[in-house]
Amino acid sequence: MDLNETRVYLPPPDLEPRPITMDQYHAYAPEKFELLDGYLFLPGQYPELRRELLRLLLINVGLQEAVKLAPEAGWREALERVYGSPSPASSRLPH
């Protein structure tokens, strides 16, 4: 993948899986997988390619399936770290 090529729109992942287009595939999927210092594609301080591939995969898999890959407590902690503590109204929702 050439980071200088024109960017193709990639929608945010939905709960349900969705297909991607060939243009999206070519724009965001790496040509080959490489392992560098224990990280795919580039060393750890350069997460962009991994994030783009992950987004492509999340669109194809759907968020509902993706959350099954890690424990619920990990997802909740990650959401709190990124978006802050839940509001009092949302904390009353069933877990």
C-alpha positions in Angstrom: 0.0 0.0 0.0 1.3 3.4 -0.9 0.6 6.0 1.8 0.8 8.8 -0.8 -2.0 7.4 -3.0 -5.4 9.1 -3.1 -7.4 8.0 -0.1 -10.5 5.9 -0.7 -13.4 6.5 1.7 -13.7 3.8 4.4 -16.8 4.0 6.5 -16.8 3.3 10.2 -17.5 -0.3 11.2 -21.1 -1.2 12.0 -22.4 -3.8 14.4 -23.0 -6.2 11.6 -20.4 -7.2 8.9 -20.4 -5.4 5.6 -18.5 -6.1 2.4 -15.7 -3.8 1.2 -15.0 -2.7 -2.3 -12.0 -3.6 -4.4 -10.9 0.1 -4.2 -11.0 0.0 -0.4 -9.1 -3.3 -0.4 -6.4 -1.9 -2.6 -6.2 1.4 -0.7 -6.0 -0.2 2.8 -4.8 -3.8 2.7 -1.0 -4.2 2.7 0.7 -5.9 -0.2 2.5 -8.3 2.1 2.7 -9.0 5.8 6.0 -8.3 7.5 7.0 -8.7 11.2 9.3 -6.0 12.4 10.4 -6.0 16.1 7.4 -8.0 17.0 4.9 -5.7 15.1 3.2 -6.2 11.8 4.4 -3.9 9.0 6.3 -1.2 11.0 7.7 -0.9 14.5 5.4 -0.2 17.4 5.6 3.6 17.3 4.0 3.6 13.8 0.6 2.0 14.2 -1.1 3.6 11.1 -0.9 0.6 8.8 -2.1 -1.8 11.5 -5.0 0.6 12.3 -6.1 0.8 8.7 -6.0 -3.0 8.3 -7.9 -3.4 11.6 -10.6 -1.0 10.4 -10.9 -2.9 7.1 -11.3 -6.1 9.1 -13.8 -4.6 11.5 -16.0 -3.5 8.6 -15.9 -7.1 7.2 -16.4 -8.8 10.6 -18.7 -6.4 12.4 -18.3 -5.0 15.8 -20.6 -7.5 17.4 -18.2 -10.4 16.4 -15.1 -8.3 17.2 -16.0 -7.8 20.8 -16.1 -11.5 21.4 -12.3 -11.6 20.9 -11.5 -10.0 24.3 -13.0 -10.1 27.7 -15.9 -7.6 28.4 -13.9 -5.9 31.2 -11.1 -5.1 28.7 -13.6 -3.5 26.3 -15.2 -1.5 29.1 -11.9 -0.2 30.4 -10.7 0.7 26.8 -14.0 2.6 26.2 -13.7 4.5 29.5 -10.1 5.4 28.7 -11.0 6.7 25.2 -14.4 8.3 25.9 -14.3 8.9 29.7 -16.5 7.6 32.4 -20.0 6.6 31.5 -22.7 9.2 32.3 -25.1 8.4 35.2 -27.9 7.6 32.8 -25.8 5.1 30.7 -24.4 3.5 33.9 -27.9 2.3 34.7 -28.0 0.2 31.5 -27.7 -3.5 32.0 -24.2 -5.0 31.6 
